[in-house]
């Protein structure tokens, strides 16, 4: 199966739980939404730490921030959690589904549902539609349930991962005059 990974801290618990369930997991890191590039590079390095610590393979999807901006710029003024986020989820999960097909995976899942700040119903609706269109099975997991988010905070500390304070999108970054 392919696990779409948005960042290292959010990957900890989903990856550990899937491995515990006996799943063969390929992690795919999407970061075209991450701004600035230094932040992307830092988050990619952190992804390498978590996958190495848990013994999982990591596929890095192309970093194409200009393409992400082209799709999302018209929604720059949208509130956080609004329509821009849904578009971003779709871009991320489409790239992950494409990778899953290329890698011969049968199913797709995402780490996005561990965050208490994200709309899990929307993520699952988008994920199911994209997976179905790609001929994949969508694994419907809401990782923040049963203490998952707090467990991810503990695991991040244990693995010495820095937890970021914004999703990565330039429009959600506080005090970013370039937004």
Secondary structure, DSSP 8 states (H G I E B T S, - for coil): -EEEES-HHHHHHHHHHHHHTT---EEEE--TT-SSHHHHHHHHHHHHHHHHHHT-EEEE----HHHHHHHHGGGTTS-TTSHHHHHHHHHHHHHHHHHHHHTT-SEEEESGGG-TTS-HHHHHHHHHHHHHHHT-EE----TTGGGHHHHHHHHHHHTT----SS-S-TTTSTT-TT-
